[in-house]
Amino acid sequence: MAKAASQGNRRAKFSRIIQSLLAFSVGLALFAGTQETFSQTEENAKKGIQLKKEGITAYIVRDESLDGIKLTMLIGHNSKLSQRIRKMVGRDVIPLIFSVSTLPGQTTYFNPLALEFVQDGKSWRPDSSALDSVIIMLEEKGKFGGVLEGGQTHQAVLLLPEWFQANKPIYIRYREQSDANLQLTQSLNGS
């Protein structure tokens, strides 16, 4: 019982540290302006954005049908925090801190399964059947995926597999599959 309480206290402390880091990062990103942001154009959507080895990467996903911004993502990586998270989960992973939102007055859908990470020609996407093992929620009743309304933020830590190397470039893309592609994939998999 004492061990469970201790783990709960550690998780709460960890969540507060990450939330503070994200709040600071949001302020820093807003202060820095758009110099560090990435706008998803057709050419860049194929390659993705290179994540910073240390610090925050800002990623803007555009809605082509509305010719506007669909999602804004702040993705953080910190090697000291990564060591703590690895120790907490008991496995070798690359933890990335995500803060996803949309513009005020807008409503959109965020699908964490549309995130794709690429390194050395290999790509990885979260698997819907194993989402609980790769996402650490920062709030007890927090969300990471689903409908986002202006003013809402979804925050979590996403754990990339051990084959990713933090000292090499990692690219991220947000690629939603159309319903036709999703149905085709499901029928091929026998779902």
Secondary structure by P-SEA (a helix, b strand, c coil): caaaaaaaaaaaaaaaaaaaaaaaaaaaaaaaccccccccccccccccbbbbccbbbbbbbbccccccccbbbbbbbbaaaaaaaaaaaccccbbbbbbbbbcccbbbbbbcccbbbbcccccccccccccccccccccccccccccccccbbbbbbbbcccccccccbbbbbbbbbcaaaaaaaaaaacc
